[in-house]
Amino acid sequence: MSVLLDFYAKHSRLIDQIGVNAILALSLSVSLQAGQLALAQAAFMGIAAYISTILAVNAHWPLFATIAVAVLASTIVAALLAYPVRRLRGVFLAIATIGFGEIVRVVANNLKITGGAEGISSIPNDATTPVIYGALALVGLALFALSRTKFALAVALVREDEYAARGVGVDVGMIRTLSLALGGAIAGLGGALYAHASFFITPTDFGFGRMEQILVWCVVGGVTSPLGALLGATVLSILPEAIRFLADYREITNGIILLAVILFAPGGLSSLWRRGTIRVRV
């Protein structure tokens, strides 16, 4: 027990970071499962982070109340964004949603209430490890339960063949809107927890670099697999700590890892487990 406590004391920040990153990866996985390359998760994360922070710092609201309002706000914003972009596909959808993310970052960078470029400090550090992993468990259970419903079947059909989905009466626009809204809600949860696990936040925390990170986690783990999103976020959160001696070459190292996964495991890390299972059966 003392060994575990010592390990937690040394790596508590990393453990919390892995939990938050896993939630963010799951948020993008939801959109990718519907065949949407919607890259606005960092924006939803930032909106929720700032709302939760402002309510906590300025209005002294308790943690769970700020999280509830922040998640609701990010869900509404995601649903509103889904309407004008639901006819876009592929790279056009990606560009539009990245543009939205940049708008959010620029607005946060220029508003007085967000602290501008300096951000907001003195955030209550009350998103503890049990809170973070409790939230991750709830998200995981909710997605698992959702995967057993007709909605999940409709999402898979829309991803694989949109025209066939329309032919059997699936409302493709509604499926895409709900998927983006659900992803926005989960990203908002991750953003609120991120803010309350940190001492301060700035607009750069929610820029294109953050969105790129989230996308890489999903690609490395497995684009349409929630398990893959968890694996990718976990591995790529731990890796920078394991290769600190390559700190000056971190971006190059991440690029090499991404290229290796694309070449040798196009389905992501989660596909390696499935391949291993098939070999055993044969």
CORJOSUL-V327882 format. One record per backbone hydrogen bond with DSSP energy under -0.5 kcal/mol. CO is the residue of the C=O (numbers start at 1). NH is the residue of the N-H. Records with the same first field share a line. If there is no record, write none. Layout:
BEGIN
CO=NH / NH
END
This chain:
BEGIN
1=5
2=6
3=7
4=8
5=9
6=10
7=11
8=12
11=15
12=16
13=17
14=18
15=19
16=20
17=21
18=22
19=23
20=24
21=25
22=26
23=27
24=28
25=29
26=30
27=31
28=32
29=33
30=34
31=34 / 36
32=35
35=37
36=38
37=39
38=40
40=44
41=45
42=46
43=47
44=48
45=49
46=50
47=51
48=52
49=53
50=54
51=55
52=56
53=57
54=58 / 59
55=59 / 61
62=66
63=67
64=68
65=69
66=70
67=71
68=72
69=73
70=74
71=75
72=76
73=77
74=78
75=79
76=80
77=81
78=82
79=83
80=84
81=85
82=86
83=86
85=88
89=92 / 93
90=94
91=95
92=96
93=97
94=98
95=99
96=100
97=101
98=102
99=103
100=104
101=105
102=106
103=107
104=108
105=109
106=110
107=110 / 111
109=117
111=116
112=115
115=118
116=119
120=201
124=126
126=128
128=132
129=133
130=134
131=135
132=136
133=137
134=138
135=139
136=140
137=141
138=142
139=143
140=144
141=145
142=146
143=147
145=148
146=149 / 152
149=153
150=154
151=155
152=156
153=157
154=158
155=159
156=160
157=161
161=165
162=166
163=167
164=168
165=170
166=169
170=172
171=175
172=176
173=177
174=178
175=179
176=180
177=181
178=182
179=183
180=184
181=185
182=186
183=187
184=188
185=189
186=190
187=191
188=192
189=193
190=194
191=195
192=196
193=197
194=197
195=198
196=127
199=123
201=120
202=205
203=206
204=207
207=210 / 211
208=212
209=213
210=214
211=215
212=216
213=217
214=218
215=219
216=220
217=221
218=222
220=269
221=270
222=225
224=226
225=229
226=230
227=231
228=232
229=233
230=234
231=235
232=236
233=237
234=237 / 238
235=239
238=241 / 242
239=243
241=244
243=246
244=247
246=249
247=250
249=253
250=254
251=255
252=256
253=257
254=258
255=259
256=260
257=261
258=262
259=263
260=264
261=265
265=268
268=271 / 272
269=272 / 273
270=274
271=275
272=276
273=277
274=278
275=279
276=280
277=281
278=282
END
